[in-house]
Amino acid sequence: MALDIGGKTIATDEEGYLENLNDWTPEVATAMALAEETPVALNDEHWEIINFLREYYEEYQIAPAVRVLTKAVGKRLGADKGNSKYLYSLFPYGPGKQACKYAGLPKPTGCV
Amino acid sequence: MAKKFIYLNRKAPYGTVYALESLEVVLIAAAFEQEVTLAFLDDGVYQIAKGQNPKALGMKNFSATYNALGDYGITQFYVERESLAERGLSEDDLMPIVYEDEDDDYAEKPSVRVVSRAEMAQIMADQDVTFSF
């Protein structure tokens, strides 16, 4: 699979994750979200989580498991955001899988 | 009931895939809420050594990931003192890996404990399941 970003082709795997993590730009996230079966227009709440994930990856070199993500978001952004209900409302396909994909991270380890 | 799992890490972090594979398995196992202990022996002590730079090897530096393990509930890193000494290393050469203790107002506490070979043998004997990498 591939994404077309302003004429540049970006390779993704069969689940839509980036083949090369260095290909990520904010435009890639926007295009991935719009390419969903039900297209998603990313808002500030989505970006807050996407940027958080990119920082997490930068620091720890892994995509966090959803349980760990939820806890970490709660610590950083407050309890009203660090819960499954809020995260699933933003990323209905699963905050681990879907948000990591938009953030240009690999699929979280342990995610089937 | 949760079982006690120990992961024995005996090989240098780069050059073979053992260390990275062990880390991946540990992360997966953590999702199943078992009691996980990591042991670092022989060249495995280099896995949590400070200042790793595998750039010239073309490998990803995954040493930062050990710092994330506390969030996965993995807080017991045992390092064999004799293995360090045999390599001219001491506790100061290891990364200061910490975890936040939820039961103590999220105070940061060290995850790494240096133990003697005899203590390590006892720790291993106390486990239900052993994985050796």
gemmi code that builds the backbone of each chain (N, CA, C; Angstrom):
import gemmi

chains = {
    "A": [
        ("MET", (0.838, -1.203, 0.000), (0.000, 0.000, 0.000), (0.874, 1.254, 0.000)),
        ("ALA", (0.254, 2.365, -0.360), (1.032, 3.602, -0.382), (0.107, 4.794, -0.209)),
        ("LEU", (0.667, 5.873, 0.292), (-0.056, 7.129, 0.409), (0.549, 8.100, -0.600)),
        ("ASP", (-0.308, 8.957, -1.142), (0.204, 9.975, -2.047), (0.118, 11.318, -1.328)),
        ("ILE", (1.295, 11.865, -0.994), (1.322, 13.147, -0.262), (1.933, 14.197, -1.183)),
        ("GLY", (1.081, 15.042, -1.738), (1.560, 16.113, -2.611), (2.485, 15.601, -3.708)),
        ("GLY", (2.118, 14.480, -4.320), (2.907, 13.951, -5.426), (3.996, 12.991, -4.994)),
        ("LYS", (4.285, 12.934, -3.670), (5.314, 12.015, -3.179), (4.640, 10.737, -2.672)),
        ("THR", (5.201, 9.591, -3.069), (4.611, 8.322, -2.653), (5.264, 7.825, -1.370)),
        ("ILE", (4.428, 7.537, -0.370), (4.919, 7.071, 0.933), (4.455, 5.627, 1.113)),
        ("ALA", (5.420, 4.728, 1.333), (5.090, 3.300, 1.433), (4.535, 2.961, 2.822)),
        ("THR", (3.460, 2.165, 2.838), (2.909, 1.668, 4.099), (2.720, 0.152, 3.989)),
        ("ASP", (2.620, -0.510, 5.136), (2.393, -1.961, 5.113), (0.904, -2.250, 4.892)),
        ("GLU", (0.537, -3.541, 4.934), (-0.855, -3.889, 4.569), (-1.873, -3.353, 5.572)),
        ("GLU", (-1.388, -2.976, 6.771), (-2.311, -2.415, 7.758), (-2.263, -0.891, 7.797)),
        ("GLY", (-1.434, -0.307, 6.936), (-1.406, 1.141, 6.832), (-0.321, 1.822, 7.658)),
        ("TYR", (0.526, 1.023, 8.352), (1.627, 1.627, 9.109), (2.764, 1.983, 8.144)),
        ("LEU", (3.503, 3.029, 8.489), (4.608, 3.453, 7.625), (5.669, 2.364, 7.528)),
        ("GLU", (6.165, 2.143, 6.325), (7.289, 1.210, 6.133), (8.564, 1.843, 6.703)),
        ("ASN", (8.717, 3.131, 6.447), (9.903, 3.847, 6.907), (9.453, 4.973, 7.845)),
        ("LEU", (9.786, 4.817, 9.116), (9.280, 5.754, 10.122), (9.749, 7.193, 9.871)),
        ("ASN", (10.860, 7.338, 9.131), (11.362, 8.688, 8.845), (10.521, 9.434, 7.819)),
        ("ASP", (9.573, 8.717, 7.192), (8.725, 9.367, 6.188), (7.647, 10.258, 6.815)),
        ("TRP", (7.535, 10.208, 8.132), (6.412, 10.894, 8.774), (6.501, 12.417, 8.677)),
        ("THR", (5.375, 13.024, 8.340), (5.182, 14.469, 8.473), (3.733, 14.638, 8.943)),
        ("PRO", (3.361, 15.817, 9.437), (1.959, 16.004, 9.826), (0.996, 15.711, 8.660)),
        ("GLU", (1.442, 16.005, 7.450), (0.578, 15.747, 6.280), (0.298, 14.255, 6.128)),
        ("VAL", (1.270, 13.421, 6.508), (1.081, 11.966, 6.442), (-0.056, 11.552, 7.374)),
        ("ALA", (-0.047, 12.097, 8.591), (-1.109, 11.772, 9.553), (-2.471, 12.190, 9.004)),
        ("THR", (-2.521, 13.393, 8.471), (-3.783, 13.905, 7.921), (-4.283, 13.004, 6.794)),
        ("ALA", (-3.374, 12.606, 5.912), (-3.759, 11.765, 4.775), (-4.213, 10.386, 5.235)),
        ("MET", (-3.528, 9.810, 6.241), (-3.920, 8.497, 6.771), (-5.336, 8.546, 7.339)),
        ("ALA", (-5.612, 9.613, 8.071), (-6.928, 9.735, 8.705), (-8.031, 9.888, 7.650)),
        ("LEU", (-7.716, 10.635, 6.605), (-8.716, 10.852, 5.545), (-8.896, 9.608, 4.687)),
        ("ALA", (-7.902, 8.711, 4.699), (-7.971, 7.502, 3.876), (-8.772, 6.385, 4.549)),
        ("GLU", (-9.208, 6.596, 5.801), (-9.998, 5.568, 6.495), (-11.325, 5.358, 5.766)),
        ("GLU", (-11.918, 4.191, 5.999), (-13.224, 3.899, 5.388), (-14.232, 5.001, 5.718)),
        ("THR", (-14.229, 5.384, 7.013), (-14.973, 6.582, 7.410), (-13.924, 7.654, 7.674)),
        ("PRO", (-13.739, 8.567, 6.717), (-12.635, 9.530, 6.851), (-12.725, 10.358, 8.141)),
        ("VAL", (-11.561, 10.582, 8.738), (-11.484, 11.336, 9.985), (-10.740, 12.644, 9.706)),
        ("ALA", (-11.354, 13.773, 10.105), (-10.641, 15.051, 10.030), (-9.988, 15.269, 11.396)),
        ("LEU", (-8.659, 15.293, 11.428), (-7.952, 15.392, 12.710), (-8.151, 16.775, 13.338)),
        ("ASN", (-8.538, 16.784, 14.615), (-8.693, 18.053, 15.327), (-7.600, 18.168, 16.405)),
        ("ASP", (-7.679, 19.251, 17.187), (-6.633, 19.503, 18.187), (-6.512, 18.369, 19.197)),
        ("GLU", (-7.646, 17.742, 19.539), (-7.612, 16.632, 20.514), (-6.839, 15.451, 19.939)),
        ("HIS", (-7.077, 15.138, 18.650), (-6.312, 14.070, 18.011), (-4.816, 14.396, 18.023)),
        ("TRP", (-4.504, 15.619, 17.651), (-3.088, 16.017, 17.546), (-2.378, 15.951, 18.881)),
        ("GLU", (-3.116, 16.276, 19.950), (-2.514, 16.224, 21.273), (-2.000, 14.811, 21.562)),
        ("ILE", (-2.803, 13.806, 21.201), (-2.407, 12.412, 21.442), (-1.316, 11.987, 20.459)),
        ("ILE", (-1.457, 12.387, 19.206), (-0.445, 12.026, 18.201), (0.919, 12.596, 18.592)),
        ("ASN", (0.928, 13.861, 18.977), (2.203, 14.476, 19.380), (2.759, 13.836, 20.642)),
        ("PHE", (1.867, 13.462, 21.549), (2.297, 12.784, 22.766), (2.981, 11.467, 22.406)),
        ("LEU", (2.372, 10.706, 21.486), (2.947, 9.428, 21.079), (4.305, 9.594, 20.426)),
        ("ARG", (4.454, 10.646, 19.636), (5.745, 10.870, 18.974), (6.826, 11.181, 20.007)),
        ("GLU", (6.458, 11.945, 21.021), (7.417, 12.233, 22.091), (7.754, 10.963, 22.871)),
        ("TYR", (6.737, 10.143, 23.109), (6.954, 8.890, 23.843), (7.919, 7.997, 23.075)),
        ("TYR", (7.704, 7.916, 21.769), (8.570, 7.068, 20.941), (10.000, 7.610, 20.917)),
        ("GLU", (10.099, 8.915, 20.805), (11.413, 9.565, 20.805), (12.183, 9.211, 22.083)),
        ("GLU", (11.459, 9.208, 23.203), (12.118, 8.945, 24.483), (12.409, 7.462, 24.704)),
        ("TYR", (11.448, 6.598, 24.378), (11.586, 5.189, 24.763), (11.800, 4.222, 23.594)),
        ("GLN", (11.674, 4.697, 22.374), (11.909, 3.845, 21.194), (10.909, 2.691, 21.053)),
        ("ILE", (9.752, 2.815, 21.703), (8.686, 1.836, 21.472), (7.343, 2.549, 21.409)),
        ("ALA", (6.400, 1.891, 20.749), (5.019, 2.346, 20.789), (4.393, 1.726, 22.035)),
        ("PRO", (3.797, 2.539, 22.898), (3.297, 1.989, 24.159), (2.068, 1.106, 23.956)),
        ("ALA", (1.926, 0.097, 24.809), (0.690, -0.686, 24.846), (-0.426, 0.243, 25.300)),
        ("VAL", (-1.656, -0.082, 24.934), (-2.765, 0.836, 25.173), (-2.936, 1.141, 26.666)),
        ("ARG", (-2.714, 0.136, 27.498), (-2.827, 0.333, 28.954), (-1.800, 1.366, 29.441)),
        ("VAL", (-0.594, 1.253, 28.892), (0.482, 2.155, 29.280), (0.225, 3.558, 28.733)),
        ("LEU", (-0.280, 3.608, 27.494), (-0.618, 4.898, 26.879), (-1.669, 5.628, 27.719)),
        ("THR", (-2.699, 4.902, 28.108), (-3.788, 5.509, 28.878), (-3.252, 6.111, 30.174)),
        ("LYS", (-2.418, 5.349, 30.853), (-1.846, 5.820, 32.115), (-0.954, 7.048, 31.890)),
        ("ALA", (-0.130, 6.971, 30.834), (0.815, 8.060, 30.567), (0.086, 9.341, 30.162)),
        ("VAL", (-0.980, 9.201, 29.373), (-1.763, 10.374, 28.971), (-2.404, 11.002, 30.211)),
        ("GLY", (-2.904, 10.165, 31.095), (-3.524, 10.662, 32.324), (-2.553, 11.490, 33.144)),
        ("LYS", (-1.321, 11.010, 33.197), (-0.316, 11.698, 33.988), (0.051, 13.040, 33.359)),
        ("ARG", (0.143, 13.038, 32.021), (0.598, 14.240, 31.315), (-0.531, 15.233, 31.058)),
        ("LEU", (-1.698, 14.725, 30.628), (-2.756, 15.615, 30.167), (-3.970, 15.657, 31.097)),
        ("GLY", (-3.926, 14.904, 32.165), (-5.031, 14.937, 33.127), (-5.938, 13.724, 33.027)),
        ("ALA", (-6.604, 13.445, 34.154), (-7.423, 12.235, 34.259), (-8.609, 12.249, 33.287)),
        ("ASP", (-9.096, 13.463, 32.939), (-10.247, 13.513, 32.020), (-9.853, 13.027, 30.621)),
        ("LYS", (-8.550, 12.962, 30.337), (-8.097, 12.459, 29.032), (-7.426, 11.091, 29.146)),
        ("GLY", (-6.947, 10.771, 30.329), (-6.260, 9.500, 30.519), (-7.207, 8.380, 30.866)),
        ("ASN", (-8.227, 8.197, 30.045), (-9.144, 7.075, 30.255), (-9.577, 6.512, 28.907)),
        ("SER", (-9.965, 5.251, 28.909), (-10.292, 4.552, 27.659), (-11.424, 5.230, 26.912)),
        ("LYS", (-12.415, 5.716, 27.654), (-13.593, 6.286, 27.002), (-13.197, 7.469, 26.118)),
        ("TYR", (-12.406, 8.362, 26.678), (-11.967, 9.539, 25.930), (-11.112, 9.128, 24.734)),
        ("LEU", (-10.157, 8.229, 24.970), (-9.227, 7.851, 23.898), (-9.948, 7.091, 22.774)),
        ("TYR", (-10.891, 6.238, 23.154), (-11.658, 5.522, 22.123), (-12.601, 6.450, 21.369)),
        ("SER", (-13.062, 7.533, 22.024), (-13.931, 8.477, 21.315), (-13.141, 9.174, 20.204)),
        ("LEU", (-11.838, 9.370, 20.427), (-10.993, 9.992, 19.398), (-10.530, 8.974, 18.360)),
        ("PHE", (-10.199, 7.777, 18.847), (-9.622, 6.747, 17.973), (-10.429, 5.456, 18.111)),
        ("PRO", (-11.576, 5.393, 17.430), (-12.491, 4.261, 17.636), (-11.914, 2.905, 17.224)),
        ("TYR", (-10.887, 2.888, 16.380), (-10.279, 1.602, 16.009), (-9.296, 1.112, 17.073)),
        ("GLY", (-9.214, 1.835, 18.147), (-8.271, 1.464, 19.217), (-7.178, 2.500, 19.299)),
        ("PRO", (-7.043, 3.192, 20.443), (-6.055, 4.264, 20.554), (-4.625, 3.770, 20.314)),
        ("GLY", (-4.327, 2.541, 20.736), (-2.988, 2.014, 20.491), (-2.726, 1.943, 19.003)),
        ("LYS", (-3.560, 1.165, 18.321), (-3.319, 0.909, 16.900), (-3.482, 2.153, 16.034)),
        ("GLN", (-4.634, 2.800, 16.171), (-4.959, 3.886, 15.246), (-4.097, 5.130, 15.474)),
        ("ALA", (-3.939, 5.522, 16.723), (-3.155, 6.726, 17.004), (-1.676, 6.500, 16.680)),
        ("CYS", (-1.175, 5.300, 16.971), (0.223, 5.011, 16.651), (0.446, 5.055, 15.146)),
        ("LYS", (-0.536, 4.577, 14.415), (-0.421, 4.594, 12.956), (-0.315, 6.037, 12.451)),
        ("TYR", (-1.229, 6.899, 12.895), (-1.197, 8.306, 12.461), (0.097, 8.986, 12.909)),
        ("ALA", (0.615, 8.564, 14.056), (1.828, 9.199, 14.590), (3.086, 8.677, 13.897)),
        ("GLY", (2.906, 7.704, 12.997), (4.058, 7.190, 12.263), (4.909, 6.231, 13.079)),
        ("LEU", (4.301, 5.642, 14.126), (5.017, 4.688, 14.970), (4.748, 3.276, 14.449)),
        ("PRO", (5.594, 2.301, 14.866), (5.245, 0.921, 14.542), (4.020, 0.502, 15.345)),
        ("LYS", (3.445, -0.631, 14.952), (2.310, -1.151, 15.704), (2.788, -1.520, 17.107)),
        ("PRO", (1.992, -1.178, 18.142), (2.462, -1.469, 19.498), (2.789, -2.948, 19.671)),
        ("THR", (3.889, -3.225, 20.359), (4.283, -4.604, 20.640), (3.212, -5.267, 21.496)),
        ("GLY", (2.834, -6.465, 21.112), (1.830, -7.172, 21.888), (0.436, -6.966, 21.365)),
        ("CYS", (0.294, -6.060, 20.378), (-0.999, -5.837, 19.741), (-1.175, -6.899, 18.661)),
        ("VAL", (-2.279, -7.619, 18.688), (-2.467, -8.667, 17.689), (-3.224, -8.098, 16.481)),
    ],
    "B": [
        ("MET", (-4.032, -17.453, 38.630), (-3.065, -16.824, 39.525), (-1.811, -16.440, 38.752)),
        ("ALA", (-1.267, -15.306, 39.093), (-0.063, -14.843, 38.391), (1.115, -15.757, 38.707)),
        ("LYS", (1.879, -16.047, 37.684), (3.085, -16.852, 37.876), (4.303, -15.946, 37.863)),
        ("LYS", (5.386, -16.456, 38.418), (6.638, -15.691, 38.434), (7.479, -16.083, 37.229)),
        ("PHE", (7.720, -15.110, 36.372), (8.511, -15.319, 35.159), (9.853, -14.624, 35.309)),
        ("ILE", (10.911, -15.334, 34.964), (12.215, -14.669, 34.921), (12.783, -14.770, 33.507)),
        ("TYR", (13.368, -13.669, 33.063), (14.005, -13.621, 31.745), (15.502, -13.449, 31.970)),
        ("LEU", (16.263, -14.449, 31.579), (17.716, -14.394, 31.751), (18.349, -13.813, 30.499)),
        ("ASN", (19.075, -12.731, 30.676), (19.726, -12.072, 29.538), (21.227, -12.227, 29.679)),
        ("ARG", (21.808, -13.001, 28.763), (23.223, -13.366, 28.888), (24.098, -12.841, 27.760)),
        ("LYS", (23.492, -12.250, 26.745), (24.286, -11.869, 25.569), (24.381, -10.362, 25.400)),
        ("ALA", (25.442, -9.920, 24.732), (25.633, -8.494, 24.458), (24.446, -7.971, 23.641)),
        ("PRO", (24.131, -6.672, 23.790), (22.915, -6.144, 23.172), (22.895, -6.179, 21.642)),
        ("TYR", (24.053, -6.012, 21.021), (24.070, -5.942, 19.557), (24.915, -7.103, 19.026)),
        ("GLY", (24.835, -7.345, 17.753), (25.600, -8.452, 17.183), (24.755, -9.696, 17.021)),
        ("THR", (23.898, -9.948, 17.976), (22.883, -10.988, 17.814), (21.541, -10.349, 18.148)),
        ("VAL", (20.483, -11.069, 17.858), (19.158, -10.501, 18.043), (18.566, -10.872, 19.409)),
        ("TYR", (19.338, -11.614, 20.230), (18.776, -12.133, 21.478), (18.238, -11.047, 22.416)),
        ("ALA", (19.018, -9.994, 22.618), (18.620, -8.967, 23.589), (17.323, -8.279, 23.161)),
        ("LEU", (17.260, -7.924, 21.888), (16.067, -7.243, 21.383), (14.854, -8.172, 21.421)),
        ("GLU", (15.071, -9.431, 21.062), (13.962, -10.403, 21.093), (13.477, -10.612, 22.523)),
        ("SER", (14.401, -10.671, 23.452), (14.028, -10.834, 24.857), (13.153, -9.665, 25.297)),
        ("LEU", (13.570, -8.471, 24.918), (12.821, -7.264, 25.277), (11.406, -7.312, 24.688)),
        ("GLU", (11.301, -7.749, 23.448), (9.984, -7.850, 22.801), (9.094, -8.842, 23.545)),
        ("VAL", (9.665, -9.983, 23.901), (8.882, -11.008, 24.600), (8.453, -10.499, 25.976)),
        ("VAL", (9.354, -9.778, 26.633), (9.040, -9.213, 27.949), (7.859, -8.240, 27.831)),
        ("LEU", (7.886, -7.404, 26.801), (6.803, -6.430, 26.613), (5.471, -7.132, 26.346)),
        ("ILE", (5.524, -8.210, 25.587), (4.295, -8.959, 25.307), (3.799, -9.630, 26.585)),
        ("ALA", (4.724, -10.263, 27.314), (4.348, -10.961, 28.542), (3.749, -10.001, 29.560)),
        ("ALA", (4.241, -8.756, 29.559), (3.765, -7.775, 30.533), (2.269, -7.534, 30.370)),
        ("ALA", (1.777, -7.700, 29.146), (0.356, -7.483, 28.893), (-0.503, -8.532, 29.605)),
        ("PHE", (0.107, -9.643, 29.991), (-0.658, -10.711, 30.632), (-0.587, -10.644, 32.162)),
        ("GLU", (-0.041, -9.530, 32.658), (-0.042, -9.249, 34.090), (0.556, -10.376, 34.928)),
        ("GLN", (1.680, -10.895, 34.486), (2.418, -11.860, 35.299), (3.494, -11.098, 36.074)),
        ("GLU", (4.049, -11.763, 37.062), (5.124, -11.135, 37.821), (6.437, -11.376, 37.079)),
        ("VAL", (7.009, -10.296, 36.556), (8.168, -10.434, 35.675), (9.451, -9.933, 36.358)),
        ("THR", (10.476, -10.748, 36.282), (11.801, -10.381, 36.772), (12.785, -10.482, 35.615)),
        ("LEU", (13.683, -9.521, 35.506), (14.742, -9.596, 34.500), (16.066, -9.836, 35.206)),
        ("ALA", (16.866, -10.715, 34.613), (18.192, -10.968, 35.170), (19.224, -10.706, 34.078)),
        ("PHE", (20.310, -10.046, 34.460), (21.381, -9.723, 33.515), (22.666, -10.361, 34.009)),
        ("LEU", (23.182, -11.285, 33.200), (24.391, -12.020, 33.569), (25.334, -12.083, 32.372)),
        ("ASP", (26.574, -12.484, 32.635), (27.572, -12.599, 31.573), (27.574, -11.309, 30.734)),
        ("ASP", (27.690, -11.437, 29.395), (27.700, -10.230, 28.553), (26.344, -9.508, 28.560)),
        ("GLY", (25.334, -10.142, 29.107), (24.006, -9.515, 29.203), (24.020, -8.231, 30.011)),
        ("VAL", (25.023, -8.058, 30.881), (25.084, -6.830, 31.678), (25.273, -5.600, 30.780)),
        ("TYR", (25.849, -5.816, 29.594), (26.032, -4.681, 28.665), (24.700, -4.146, 28.138)),
        ("GLN", (23.641, -4.950, 28.238), (22.338, -4.506, 27.720), (21.831, -3.268, 28.431)),
        ("ILE", (22.166, -3.140, 29.724), (21.686, -1.964, 30.456), (22.851, -1.045, 30.851)),
        ("ALA", (23.942, -1.151, 30.084), (25.074, -0.246, 30.314), (24.751, 1.132, 29.745)),
        ("LYS", (25.333, 2.152, 30.368), (25.161, 3.538, 29.908), (25.853, 3.758, 28.562)),
        ("GLY", (25.398, 4.787, 27.850), (26.144, 5.314, 26.715), (26.259, 4.380, 25.520)),
        ("GLN", (25.216, 3.609, 25.245), (25.267, 2.713, 24.091), (25.123, 3.502, 22.791)),
        ("ASN", (25.911, 3.140, 21.805), (25.817, 3.813, 20.508), (26.107, 2.825, 19.380)),
        ("PRO", (25.081, 2.159, 18.905), (25.264, 1.129, 17.871), (25.146, 1.685, 16.456)),
        ("LYS", (25.251, 3.003, 16.310), (25.036, 3.645, 15.015), (25.899, 3.008, 13.922)),
        ("ALA", (27.176, 2.808, 14.243), (28.098, 2.270, 13.248), (27.728, 0.846, 12.836)),
        ("LEU", (26.958, 0.173, 13.691), (26.530, -1.197, 13.380), (25.260, -1.212, 12.545)),
        ("GLY", (24.667, -0.025, 12.390), (23.417, 0.054, 11.638), (22.248, -0.539, 12.401)),
        ("MET", (22.377, -0.594, 13.731), (21.267, -1.113, 14.534), (20.633, -0.011, 15.354)),
        ("LYS", (19.353, -0.209, 15.685), (18.637, 0.766, 16.490), (19.107, 0.664, 17.934)),
        ("ASN", (19.329, 1.818, 18.554), (19.675, 1.834, 19.974), (18.383, 1.676, 20.772)),
        ("PHE", (18.141, 0.471, 21.263), (16.882, 0.229, 21.984), (17.057, 0.316, 23.492)),
        ("SER", (18.224, 0.804, 23.947), (18.464, 0.797, 25.396), (17.474, 1.693, 26.142)),
        ("ALA", (16.944, 2.740, 25.481), (15.993, 3.628, 26.151), (14.724, 2.889, 26.553)),
        ("THR", (14.433, 1.809, 25.842), (13.190, 1.084, 26.103), (13.169, 0.481, 27.515)),
        ("TYR", (14.347, 0.152, 28.051), (14.364, -0.413, 29.412), (13.762, 0.570, 30.421)),
        ("ASN", (13.900, 1.870, 30.113), (13.328, 2.882, 31.004), (11.807, 2.911, 30.979)),
        ("ALA", (11.206, 2.346, 29.930), (9.745, 2.330, 29.827), (9.148, 1.154, 30.593)),
        ("LEU", (9.970, 0.182, 30.949), (9.414, -1.059, 31.507), (8.697, -0.853, 32.840)),
        ("GLY", (9.101, 0.164, 33.582), (8.414, 0.453, 34.844), (6.932, 0.699, 34.623)),
        ("ASP", (6.599, 1.372, 33.523), (5.192, 1.637, 33.201), (4.445, 0.362, 32.840)),
        ("TYR", (5.203, -0.682, 32.525), (4.597, -1.979, 32.218), (4.560, -2.877, 33.461)),
        ("GLY", (4.903, -2.292, 34.590), (4.868, -3.063, 35.829), (6.085, -3.944, 36.031)),
        ("ILE", (7.136, -3.691, 35.257), (8.356, -4.489, 35.395), (9.380, -3.656, 36.151)),
        ("THR", (9.622, -4.023, 37.374), (10.403, -3.174, 38.270), (11.572, -3.908, 38.901)),
        ("GLN", (11.780, -5.166, 38.521), (12.850, -5.947, 39.139), (13.904, -6.334, 38.118)),
        ("PHE", (15.004, -5.593, 38.149), (16.144, -5.868, 37.278), (17.296, -6.328, 38.180)),
        ("TYR", (17.652, -7.592, 38.100), (18.772, -8.079, 38.904), (20.009, -8.237, 38.029)),
        ("VAL", (21.121, -7.687, 38.498), (22.374, -7.753, 37.745), (23.403, -8.477, 38.606)),
        ("GLU", (24.088, -9.416, 37.990), (25.052, -10.220, 38.752), (26.367, -9.463, 38.948)),
        ("ARG", (26.740, -9.300, 40.202), (27.938, -8.522, 40.541), (29.204, -9.119, 39.912)),
        ("GLU", (29.316, -10.440, 39.952), (30.510, -11.081, 39.410), (30.636, -10.838, 37.900)),
        ("SER", (29.502, -10.851, 37.200), (29.549, -10.605, 35.754), (30.053, -9.193, 35.463)),
        ("LEU", (29.601, -8.226, 36.283), (30.092, -6.848, 36.124), (31.596, -6.795, 36.364)),
        ("ALA", (32.021, -7.379, 37.481), (33.432, -7.313, 37.874), (34.326, -7.965, 36.822)),
        ("GLU", (33.879, -9.098, 36.273), (34.677, -9.808, 35.276), (34.902, -8.953, 34.021)),
        ("ARG", (34.017, -7.981, 33.819), (34.120, -7.099, 32.652), (34.650, -5.717, 33.018)),
        ("GLY", (35.125, -5.564, 34.216), (35.665, -4.274, 34.645), (34.591, -3.219, 34.799)),
        ("LEU", (33.351, -3.652, 35.065), (32.241, -2.701, 35.207), (31.793, -2.649, 36.664)),
        ("SER", (31.100, -1.548, 36.998), (30.490, -1.454, 38.323), (29.074, -0.930, 38.139)),
        ("GLU", (28.359, -0.806, 39.249), (26.970, -0.342, 39.191), (26.870, 1.031, 38.526)),
        ("ASP", (27.925, 1.857, 38.679), (27.915, 3.208, 38.096), (27.901, 3.179, 36.571)),
        ("ASP", (28.278, 2.073, 35.987), (28.285, 1.966, 34.518), (26.916, 1.577, 33.969)),
        ("LEU", (25.959, 1.331, 34.856), (24.629, 0.915, 34.401), (23.687, 2.110, 34.314)),
        ("MET", (22.689, 2.015, 33.426), (21.706, 3.086, 33.301), (20.902, 3.167, 34.606)),
        ("PRO", (20.587, 4.398, 35.040), (19.794, 4.543, 36.264), (18.299, 4.315, 35.968)),
        ("ILE", (17.928, 3.060, 35.837), (16.534, 2.736, 35.482), (15.662, 2.819, 36.737)),
        ("VAL", (14.558, 3.539, 36.607), (13.678, 3.724, 37.771), (12.236, 3.347, 37.417)),
        ("TYR", (11.424, 3.178, 38.440), (9.973, 3.009, 38.240), (9.266, 3.901, 39.244)),
        ("GLU", (7.992, 4.174, 38.970), (7.203, 4.990, 39.891), (6.343, 4.059, 40.733)),
        ("ASP", (6.496, 4.171, 42.029), (5.749, 3.305, 42.931), (4.352, 3.892, 43.181)),
        ("GLU", (3.347, 3.231, 42.591), (1.969, 3.727, 42.716), (1.496, 3.743, 44.162)),
        ("ASP", (2.046, 2.828, 44.948), (1.606, 2.722, 46.342), (2.340, 3.708, 47.244)),
        ("ASP", (3.245, 4.496, 46.670), (4.029, 5.424, 47.473), (4.040, 6.791, 46.787)),
        ("ASP", (2.842, 7.266, 46.414), (2.667, 8.584, 45.806), (3.570, 8.771, 44.578)),
        ("TYR", (3.703, 7.708, 43.791), (4.456, 7.731, 42.536), (5.912, 8.179, 42.721)),
        ("ALA", (6.484, 7.833, 43.859), (7.900, 8.145, 44.091), (8.751, 7.309, 43.134)),
        ("GLU", (9.792, 7.927, 42.593), (10.697, 7.186, 41.701), (11.639, 6.320, 42.524)),
        ("LYS", (11.690, 5.053, 42.156), (12.568, 4.130, 42.892), (13.415, 3.361, 41.891)),
        ("PRO", (14.627, 2.991, 42.302), (15.488, 2.271, 41.355), (14.974, 0.857, 41.073)),
        ("SER", (15.045, 0.464, 39.805), (14.635, -0.887, 39.419), (15.804, -1.860, 39.471)),
        ("VAL", (17.016, -1.306, 39.334), (18.195, -2.162, 39.194), (18.779, -2.520, 40.562)),
        ("ARG", (19.001, -3.803, 40.770), (19.669, -4.253, 41.980), (20.824, -5.180, 41.613)),
        ("VAL", (21.997, -4.860, 42.117), (23.162, -5.713, 41.867), (23.207, -6.766, 42.968)),
        ("VAL", (23.266, -8.020, 42.553), (23.265, -9.115, 43.530), (24.442, -10.048, 43.249)),
        ("SER", (24.789, -10.839, 44.256), (25.893, -11.783, 44.084), (25.413, -12.997, 43.290)),
        ("ARG", (26.361, -13.778, 42.831), (26.041, -14.991, 42.065), (25.163, -15.934, 42.900)),
        ("ALA", (25.469, -16.024, 44.176), (24.696, -16.912, 45.053), (23.259, -16.405, 45.199)),
        ("GLU", (23.114, -15.072, 45.354), (21.767, -14.494, 45.460), (20.993, -14.702, 44.155)),
        ("MET", (21.702, -14.551, 43.037), (21.068, -14.739, 41.735), (20.537, -16.168, 41.604)),
        ("ALA", (21.307, -17.127, 42.080), (20.878, -18.524, 42.014), (19.584, -18.710, 42.802)),
        ("GLN", (19.502, -18.047, 43.944), (18.300, -18.147, 44.775), (17.099, -17.498, 44.077)),
        ("ILE", (17.341, -16.328, 43.449), (16.264, -15.634, 42.728), (15.729, -16.531, 41.619)),
        ("MET", (16.638, -17.185, 40.908), (16.220, -18.083, 39.816), (15.420, -19.265, 40.359)),
        ("ALA", (15.853, -19.769, 41.498), (15.190, -20.948, 42.061), (13.758, -20.630, 42.495)),
        ("ASP", (13.481, -19.357, 42.777), (12.159, -18.956, 43.254), (11.117, -18.797, 42.150)),
        ("GLN", (11.524, -18.943, 40.883), (10.621, -18.636, 39.779), (9.792, -19.843, 39.350)),
        ("ASP", (8.658, -19.573, 38.713), (7.844, -20.647, 38.134), (8.287, -20.953, 36.707)),
        ("VAL", (8.633, -19.908, 35.961), (8.957, -20.075, 34.546), (10.247, -19.323, 34.232)),
        ("THR", (11.150, -19.963, 33.497), (12.424, -19.330, 33.135), (12.574, -19.264, 31.623)),
        ("PHE", (12.890, -18.077, 31.140), (13.224, -17.916, 29.726), (14.685, -17.501, 29.644)),
        ("SER", (15.446, -18.174, 28.815), (16.858, -17.846, 28.711), (17.179, -17.310, 27.321)),
        ("PHE", (17.764, -16.126, 27.294), (18.130, -15.504, 26.013), (19.623, -15.258, 25.958)),
    ],
}
model = gemmi.Model(1)
for chain_id, residues in chains.items():
    chain = gemmi.Chain(chain_id)
    for i, (resn, *xyz) in enumerate(residues, 1):
        res = gemmi.Residue()
        res.name, res.seqid = resn, gemmi.SeqId(i, " ")
        for name, pos in zip(("N", "CA", "C"), xyz):
            atom = gemmi.Atom()
            atom.name, atom.element = name, gemmi.Element(name[0])
            atom.pos, atom.b_iso = gemmi.Position(*pos), 0.0
            res.add_atom(atom)
        chain.add_residue(res)
    model.add_chain(chain)
structure = gemmi.Structure()
structure.add_model(model)
structure.setup_entities()
